[in-house]
């Protein structure tokens, strides 16, 4: 069979079994599969298998019965010579890859609600006071979001993980779809909620655009409450983002709300840390916070749901249409 005939056979037939193949034939098959756009894994244990293992995208050598040359040419070595280990390795690799993406998505999603307050302050020319202080940003980036982000790295495998096709060659962990979801979807929703809490707090105190809010002014305490609402709003939105980031396409119900205990502990820590910042007098002085009134605190309870629910709906639509 010529190379052209082999390529045509691979394109025309969905499932093929090649039996009693020579090392040269294994090399030709690997090359033909790659030429048709497939990602190829090749197993072997003999010296003659080394060229095919090197040619394949993933060469898998036997650790017990394989020769030294084969193990040197391979990417993966099965120490137990059990083919089932390949499946476990693929699942482990995909789980780690997914969890890295979830970690990055969670971190990136908070950039929008942190940047928007400064943009509003700059565009308004100071008519709108700064909705978020630098110290409060540090409290978010170095305090409240750290443990939940790390906990996403221990997320269990998502349903359907092993039914996905391999990633395309040249694909990166950070892609356009992730950025759109982080900055343009979860981030925008969070920014709208956060700024709504800030302006609502000021307007309830009688503030009008341009009114002074600096120390010694009648509205200074209301301004501190408003910036605290911005800070707490971002923290509340972080909870919704963490729940949304747990899956890429599956529903939260399918993975279970309580399956990642580390994430729950991380959320508990960020809530306790945020509560200390707004209630402990020394920390209030450092971060410029003041506890909002009970009504505004009650509004914050809805923020995680308002961030998570639209993304849950988006993922449901993706599953329904079958598109990525």
LINZI-V405323 format. One line per field, one symbol per residue. phi: phi as a letter, one per 40 degrees, with the letter a starting at -180 (. if undefined). Layout:
BEGIN
phi: ???
END
This chain:
BEGIN
phi: .cccccccccccbcbbbbbfccdcccccccccccccgccbbbbabccccdcccccccbcbbccccccccccccccbbccbfbccccccccccccccdcccccdcdccccccccccddcccccccggcccccacccccccccbbccccdcccccbccccdgcccccccccgcbccbcccccccccbccccccccccccccccccccgcbdgccbcdgcccccccccccccccccccccdccccccccbcbccccccgcbcbccccccccccccccccccbcddcdcccgbacccdccccccccddcccccccccccccccccgbc
END
